[in-house]
Amino acid sequence: MAAKEKITGINDVDIPADKLRQMYYDMLMIRRLEEKSAQMYQQGKISGFCHLYVGQEAVAVGAVAALSDDDYVMTSYRDHGLALARGMTPNVLMAELYGKATGCSKGKGGSMHLFDVEKNFIGGYGIVGGHLPLAIGYGFASKYRKDNRVTACFFGDGSVAQGAFHESLNMAALWELPVVFICENNMYGMGTHVKRALAHDNIYDQAQAYDMPGYQLIGNNIFDVYLKVKQAGDLARKTGTPTLIEARTYRFRGHSMSDPATYRTKEEVDEQKGKDCLTVLKDALIKEKICKEDEFKEMDSEIKKIVADSVEFSEKSPEPPLDALYEDVFV
């Protein structure tokens, strides 16, 4: 079932006003922290691979809002946004980007391997499509334990052509595992447009091959994200039925910090920026008189201060000690 012609709006979701404000706050926090991460990367303070989430914030925040705190969340290497949406603090996240001992993975994971077991945020995985089989492992564990948990597995459109995608969806359907597969289709797998990579680029249609529900949603519309993910989560919890969701979204920056994104025209990017998910939610909150313009300015000032403090925290944090090389290893 594709996204309906009627655009999902604020009155279609049963979300209290204070939670809607928090959702905007969380999206803006992701945006500002990612912008600061880019700045620090360009200054040489952050090294290694760094994949930013700018433009996709509504997918992470809308989906996490629709899940319970006990549900498992895992994603690919573009993981900063989901880590923040799941409750990781900016200090701990930025310290990990800096490779400091105060980071969520003690400075050993970096940008692509964020992890917070207390928040049930279980990665951060660097191999394209490699975490989908792990998601069905968590789903199998939940079914075995009857713990009423759902595993939400986020991945990019580049994962869909991988064999692990087919194997994971097939097994999830066959074994009736409570997994919600969420493809963040930002239209480009690295520099290749999805139409040049997949024979059939309506990814949600592939759910039919596994006899599971499939939905395509508008990724810059947080209300659409919330409704579809909640529906899929409720179904998984009640019957063990997995779902494939395709969130049509768009990243405003390149694939990673090393990507100048010359394969896209300025006009294309500007058109997508005109549909910014932050603007969509902000306009709805103003129209429904939930927030005033001054409140948004206050939020932005507060968030910028928190993000600046996270940089200061990371700068002052210690490097991992040398003997940490021998910790957390099998042999």
C-alpha positions as CSV (number, residue, x, y, z in Angstrom):
1,M,0.0,0.0,0.0
2,A,1.6,3.2,-1.1
3,A,1.4,6.6,0.5
4,K,-2.2,8.0,0.0
5,E,-2.8,11.0,-2.1
6,K,-4.2,12.7,1.1
7,I,-1.1,14.0,2.9
8,T,-1.0,12.8,6.5
9,G,-1.3,15.8,8.8
10,I,-1.1,16.8,12.5
11,N,-4.8,16.0,13.1
12,D,-4.4,12.4,11.8
13,V,-2.1,11.4,14.7
14,D,-3.0,11.1,18.4
15,I,0.1,12.8,19.8
16,P,-0.1,15.3,22.7
17,A,1.1,18.8,22.1
18,D,4.0,18.5,24.5
19,K,5.3,15.4,22.7
20,L,4.9,17.2,19.3
21,R,7.1,20.0,20.7
22,Q,9.6,17.4,21.9
23,M,9.7,15.8,18.4
24,Y,10.5,19.1,16.8
25,Y,13.2,19.7,19.5
26,D,14.7,16.3,18.8
27,M,14.8,16.9,15.1
28,L,16.5,20.2,15.5
29,M,19.0,18.7,17.9
30,I,20.0,16.2,15.2
31,R,20.3,18.9,12.6
32,R,22.4,21.2,14.7
33,L,24.7,18.4,16.0
34,E,25.2,17.1,12.5
35,E,26.1,20.6,11.3
36,K,28.6,21.0,14.2
37,S,30.0,17.5,13.4
38,A,30.7,18.6,9.8
39,Q,32.4,21.7,11.1
40,M,34.6,19.7,13.5
41,Y,35.4,17.2,10.8
42,Q,36.6,19.9,8.5
43,Q,38.8,21.3,11.3
44,G,40.4,17.8,11.6
45,K,39.0,17.2,15.1
46,I,36.9,14.2,13.9
47,S,38.5,11.7,11.6
48,G,37.6,8.5,9.8
49,F,34.3,8.0,8.0
50,C,31.4,10.3,8.9
51,H,28.0,10.0,7.3
52,L,25.6,12.8,8.2
53,Y,21.8,12.6,8.7
54,V,20.9,16.1,7.6
55,G,17.5,16.0,5.8
56,Q,16.3,12.7,7.2
57,E,15.5,13.7,10.8
58,A,11.8,13.0,10.6
59,V,12.3,9.3,9.9
60,A,14.4,8.8,13.0
61,V,12.3,10.9,15.4
62,G,8.9,9.9,14.0
63,A,9.8,6.2,14.1
64,V,11.3,6.2,17.6
65,A,8.3,8.1,18.9
66,A,6.0,5.4,17.5
67,L,8.0,2.6,19.3
68,S,8.3,1.7,23.0
69,D,11.4,2.3,25.1
70,D,11.8,-1.4,25.4
71,D,11.9,-2.0,21.6
72,Y,15.3,-2.6,19.9
73,V,16.6,-0.1,17.3
74,M,19.5,-0.8,15.0
75,T,20.7,0.9,11.9
76,S,23.5,1.3,9.4
77,Y,26.6,3.6,9.6
78,R,24.4,6.7,9.1
79,D,23.6,6.4,12.8
80,H,24.0,9.8,14.6
81,G,20.3,10.8,14.1
82,L,18.8,7.6,15.4
83,A,21.3,7.5,18.4
84,L,20.1,11.0,19.4
85,A,16.4,10.1,18.8
86,R,16.8,7.1,21.0
87,G,18.1,9.2,23.9
88,M,21.9,9.2,23.6
89,T,23.3,12.5,24.9
90,P,25.1,15.0,22.7
91,N,28.1,14.8,25.0
92,V,28.5,11.1,24.7
93,L,27.9,11.1,21.0
94,M,30.3,13.9,20.2
95,A,33.0,12.3,22.4
96,E,32.7,9.1,20.4
97,L,33.1,11.0,17.2
98,Y,36.3,12.5,18.7
99,G,37.5,9.0,19.7
100,K,37.5,9.9,23.4
101,A,37.2,7.5,26.3
102,T,34.0,9.2,27.4
103,G,32.2,8.2,24.2
104,C,29.5,5.6,24.0
105,S,31.9,3.0,22.7
106,K,34.8,4.3,24.7
107,G,36.2,6.0,21.6
108,K,36.7,2.7,19.8
109,G,33.8,2.8,17.5
110,G,33.7,6.3,16.1
111,S,30.9,7.6,13.8
112,M,29.8,4.3,12.4
113,H,29.6,2.3,15.6
114,L,27.4,4.2,18.1
115,F,25.8,1.9,20.7
116,D,23.8,2.3,23.9
117,V,22.5,-0.9,25.4
118,E,20.6,0.9,28.1
119,K,18.6,2.8,25.5
120,N,18.2,-0.5,23.5
121,F,20.1,1.2,20.6
122,I,22.1,-1.7,19.3
123,G,24.2,-0.1,16.5
124,G,25.6,1.4,14.3
125,Y,26.9,-1.1,11.7
126,G,29.5,-0.4,8.9
127,I,28.7,-3.2,6.4
128,V,26.0,-2.4,3.9
129,G,23.0,-4.7,4.7
130,G,25.2,-6.7,7.2
131,H,23.0,-5.9,10.2
132,L,19.7,-7.2,8.7
133,P,20.4,-10.8,9.8
134,L,21.2,-9.5,13.3
135,A,17.8,-7.8,13.4
136,I,16.1,-11.2,12.9
137,G,18.2,-12.6,15.6
138,Y,16.8,-10.0,18.0
139,G,13.4,-10.7,16.6
140,F,13.8,-14.4,17.2
141,A,15.0,-13.8,20.8
142,S,11.9,-11.7,21.5
143,K,9.6,-14.3,20.1
144,Y,11.4,-17.1,22.1
145,R,11.2,-15.1,25.3
146,K,7.7,-13.7,24.6
147,D,8.9,-10.3,25.8
148,N,6.5,-8.3,23.6
149,R,9.4,-6.3,22.1
150,V,9.7,-5.2,18.5
151,T,13.0,-4.8,16.6
152,A,13.1,-1.8,14.3
153,C,15.9,-2.3,11.6
154,F,16.8,0.8,9.6
155,F,18.9,0.6,6.4
156,G,19.5,2.5,3.2
157,D,18.3,1.7,-0.3
158,G,21.8,0.4,-1.1
159,S,21.1,-2.6,1.2
160,V,18.2,-3.8,-0.9
161,A,20.3,-5.3,-3.7
162,Q,22.3,-7.3,-1.1
163,G,21.6,-11.0,-0.5
164,A,21.2,-10.4,3.2
165,F,18.1,-8.3,2.5
166,H,16.3,-11.2,0.8
167,E,17.5,-13.8,3.4
168,S,16.4,-11.7,6.3
169,L,13.0,-10.7,5.1
170,N,12.3,-14.3,4.0
171,M,13.3,-15.7,7.4
172,A,11.4,-13.0,9.3
173,A,8.2,-13.8,7.4
174,L,8.7,-17.6,7.6
175,W,9.3,-17.6,11.3
176,E,6.8,-14.8,12.1
177,L,9.4,-12.5,13.8
178,P,8.4,-9.1,15.3
179,V,10.7,-7.0,13.1
180,V,9.9,-3.8,11.3
181,F,12.3,-3.3,8.4
182,I,12.6,0.5,7.6
183,C,14.4,1.3,4.4
184,E,15.5,5.0,4.4
185,N,15.5,5.5,0.7
186,N,17.4,8.7,0.3
187,M,17.5,8.1,-3.5
188,Y,21.3,7.6,-3.7
189,G,23.3,4.6,-2.7
190,M,26.6,6.5,-2.4
191,G,26.6,8.3,-5.8
192,T,24.2,6.0,-7.7
193,H,20.6,6.9,-8.1
194,V,18.2,4.2,-7.0
195,K,16.7,3.9,-10.5
196,R,20.1,2.9,-11.8
197,A,20.7,0.4,-9.0
198,L,17.4,-1.5,-8.6
199,A,15.3,-3.0,-11.4
200,H,12.2,-2.0,-9.5
201,D,12.6,1.1,-7.4
202,N,9.4,0.9,-5.4
203,I,11.1,-0.9,-2.7
204,Y,8.1,-1.5,-0.5
205,D,6.6,-3.6,-3.3
206,Q,9.2,-6.3,-2.5
207,A,7.2,-7.1,0.7
208,Q,4.8,-9.1,-1.6
209,A,7.4,-11.7,-2.3
210,Y,7.6,-12.5,1.5
211,D,3.8,-12.3,2.1
212,M,4.3,-9.4,4.6
213,P,2.7,-5.9,4.6
214,G,4.6,-3.2,2.7
215,Y,4.2,0.6,3.0
216,Q,5.8,3.5,1.2
217,L,5.7,6.7,3.2
218,I,6.7,10.4,2.9
219,G,9.9,10.6,4.8
220,N,9.9,14.4,5.4
221,N,6.4,14.1,6.9
222,I,6.8,13.1,10.5
223,F,3.1,12.4,10.9
224,D,3.2,9.8,8.1
225,V,6.3,8.2,9.6
226,Y,4.7,8.0,13.0
227,L,1.5,6.5,11.7
228,K,3.0,3.8,9.5
229,V,5.7,2.7,12.0
230,K,3.1,2.6,14.8
231,Q,0.9,0.5,12.7
232,A,3.7,-1.9,11.8
233,G,4.9,-2.1,15.4
234,D,1.4,-2.8,16.8
235,L,1.0,-5.6,14.2
236,A,4.4,-7.1,15.0
237,R,3.6,-7.0,18.8
238,K,0.2,-8.6,18.3
239,T,0.8,-11.3,15.7
240,G,4.5,-11.5,15.1
241,T,4.1,-10.3,11.5
242,P,7.0,-8.3,10.1
243,T,6.6,-5.3,7.9
244,L,8.7,-3.6,5.2
245,I,8.5,0.2,5.2
246,E,10.1,2.4,2.5
247,A,10.6,5.9,3.8
248,R,11.2,8.1,0.8
249,T,13.6,10.7,2.1
250,Y,16.6,12.8,1.0
251,R,20.0,13.6,2.4
252,F,21.0,17.2,1.9
253,R,24.7,16.5,2.0
254,G,26.9,14.0,0.3
255,H,27.1,10.3,1.1
256,S,29.9,11.0,3.6
257,M,32.1,14.0,4.5
258,S,34.5,13.0,1.7
259,D,31.8,13.1,-0.9
260,P,31.3,16.4,-2.8
261,A,28.0,15.0,-4.3
262,T,28.7,16.4,-7.8
263,Y,26.4,13.7,-9.2
264,R,23.4,15.9,-8.1
265,T,22.4,19.3,-9.5
266,K,22.0,22.3,-7.3
267,E,18.4,22.6,-8.5
268,E,17.6,19.1,-7.3
269,V,19.0,19.7,-3.9
270,D,17.3,23.1,-3.5
271,E,14.0,21.6,-4.5
272,Q,14.3,18.9,-1.8
273,K,15.4,21.5,0.8
274,G,12.2,23.3,0.0
275,K,10.4,20.3,1.5
276,D,12.6,20.2,4.7
277,C,11.1,18.0,7.4
278,L,11.8,20.6,10.0
279,T,9.8,23.2,8.1
280,V,6.9,20.8,7.6
281,L,6.6,20.2,11.4
282,K,7.2,23.8,12.3
283,D,4.5,25.0,10.0
284,A,2.0,22.5,11.4
285,L,2.9,23.5,15.0
286,I,2.4,27.2,14.2
287,K,-0.9,26.6,12.3
288,E,-2.3,24.6,15.2
289,K,-1.1,27.3,17.7
290,I,1.0,24.7,19.6
291,C,4.1,26.8,19.3
292,K,4.9,30.4,18.5
293,E,7.9,31.7,16.5
294,D,9.7,32.9,19.6
295,E,9.6,29.4,21.1
296,F,11.4,28.0,18.0
297,K,14.1,30.7,18.4
298,E,14.5,29.8,22.1
299,M,14.8,26.1,21.2
300,D,17.4,26.8,18.6
301,S,19.5,29.0,21.0
302,E,19.3,26.3,23.7
303,I,20.2,23.5,21.3
304,K,23.2,25.4,19.9
305,K,24.5,25.9,23.4
306,I,24.1,22.2,24.2
307,V,25.9,21.3,21.0
308,A,28.7,23.8,21.7
309,D,29.1,22.3,25.2
310,S,29.4,18.8,23.7
311,V,32.4,20.0,21.7
312,E,34.0,21.5,24.8
313,F,33.2,18.2,26.7
314,S,34.9,16.2,23.9
315,E,37.9,18.5,23.7
316,K,38.5,18.1,27.5
317,S,37.8,14.3,27.6
318,P,40.8,11.9,27.9
319,E,42.0,9.7,25.1
320,P,41.5,6.0,25.7
321,P,44.4,4.6,27.7
322,L,46.9,2.3,25.8
323,D,45.9,-0.7,27.9
324,A,42.3,-0.3,26.5
325,L,43.7,-2.0,23.4
326,Y,43.4,-5.3,25.2
327,E,39.9,-4.8,26.5
328,D,36.6,-5.9,24.9
329,V,38.4,-8.4,22.5
330,F,37.8,-12.1,22.2
331,V,41.5,-13.1,22.1
